[in-house]
Amino acid sequence: MSTLSREASTALAIGSAVALALAANWYHQRSKKNQPPSKWRQVGKLSSLWCYPIKSCGVIELKDAFCATLGVKNGLIRDRVFMVTGEDLDFKTARTYPKITLVKPKIDGVVVTLSAPEMPNISFSIASLDQKKMTASVWGLKVQVHDCGDEVAKWFSQYLLKTDSGCRLVYYPFEESTKNIRPKHKPFRNAKPKDSGGLTDFNSYMIINQTSIDDLNNRLPDGTAKCTSLHFRPNFVVQGDAKAYEEDDWKWIKIGETIFEVTKPCDRCLFTIIDPLTGERDPDMEPLKTLKTYRQVTDPAKRPNHGESPILGQHIAVYKEGPVCIGDSVYVQA
């Protein structure tokens, strides 16, 4: 072999070794980023723990729950596993039907009981649902569900549409997510299909900082009703030493011993202007109008992923499943 050939071979071998070393270092650094921190700092206590079994409907307040990958659960009380649809099985929410928020679910064993203003209560059994799979749609994403029957479909139709038909109620029976990530959310590195929940808009959990809500209330125009955390439909409310909006910088969260990774900030929409106690829209578009004055994303690189929607709270995903309960200490990366 000529001297030139030996030098070329040596250079190629060195180049390959350097490339492999750089690749290994990149993978190691990326892997480190996907690991929870070794040091934590406490930011408060878990003051509210909420589950919304029916998408867009009323809340069930819990004292304790198990945090599975799919979402909050306590027995058969699971987060956003029921959904109102049209006859075409496309989802319906309070954005179109604000008073759907006044439908209160109660789940006792396998029996679901629904109540709503000026409607008789109605009950049905999860165990008795038709096991035939149907395909419903959430923001264009297909998801397999079971139908909850004609009686409850008529009940929702009468309540929302004042007719005997037009609505269906469907149920997500699985323990893991089966839907994909919406194209608009794919730029967020931590958004994974396994964390996209049952019938949720985006993913399995949302956390909010009470101090941020307090600051928002201080900014609302005089005479505007104060908003509560239920205007934003979180699963977890943190109350304590956290400063307003410091959750923007949280990457990892630990509640008790259950660990979550932050996925993305929560974009706020028209849902926030619906009073959770009355089911009525605020005529002045509050608190959304005020949020838009100071909580829109201004970073040119990130703005396309949020548009004009203001942000408040964080979407999070379970890293380590486990139990949580009211009063648990809440920690974030130190």
Stockholm file with secondary structure:
# STOCKHOLM 1.0

chainA/1-334         MSTLSREASTALAIGSAVALALAANWYHQRSKKNQPPSKWRQVGKLSSLWCYPIKSCGVIELKDAFCATLGVKNGLIRDRVFMVTGEDLDFKTARTYPKITLVKPKIDGVVVTLSAPEMPNISFSIASLDQKKMTASVWGLKVQVHDCGDEVAKWFSQYLLKTDSGCRLVYYPFEESTKNIRPKHKPFRNAKPKDSGGLTDFNSYMIINQTSIDDLNNRLPDGTAKCTSLHFRPNFVVQGDAKAYEEDDWKWIKIGETIFEVTKPCDRCLFTIIDPLTGERDPDMEPLKTLKTYRQVTDPAKRPNHGESPILGQHIAVYKEGPVCIGDSVYVQA
#=GR chainA/1-334 SS CCHHHHHHHHHHHHHHHHHHHHHHHHHHHHHHHTSCCSCEEEEEEEEEEEECSBTTSCCEECSEEEECSSCEEETTEETTCEEEEETTCBBCCTTTCGGGGGCEEEEETTEEEEEETTEEEEEEEGGGSCCCEEEEEETTEEEEEEECCHHHHHHHHHHHHSSSSSEEEEECCCSSCCCCCCGGGTTSTTCCGGGSCSSCSSCSEEEEEHHHHHHHHHHSCTTCCCCCGGGGCCSEEEESSCCTTGGGGCCEEEETTEEEEEEEEEECCGGGGBCTTTCCBCTTCTTHHHHHHHCBCCCTTTHHHHTTCBEEEEEEEEEECEEEETTCEEEEEC
#=GC SS_cons         CCHHHHHHHHHHHHHHHHHHHHHHHHHHHHHHHTSCCSCEEEEEEEEEEEECSBTTSCCEECSEEEECSSCEEETTEETTCEEEEETTCBBCCTTTCGGGGGCEEEEETTEEEEEETTEEEEEEEGGGSCCCEEEEEETTEEEEEEECCHHHHHHHHHHHHSSSSSEEEEECCCSSCCCCCCGGGTTSTTCCGGGSCSSCSSCSEEEEEHHHHHHHHHHSCTTCCCCCGGGGCCSEEEESSCCTTGGGGCCEEEETTEEEEEEEEEECCGGGGBCTTTCCBCTTCTTHHHHHHHCBCCCTTTHHHHTTCBEEEEEEEEEECEEEETTCEEEEEC
//
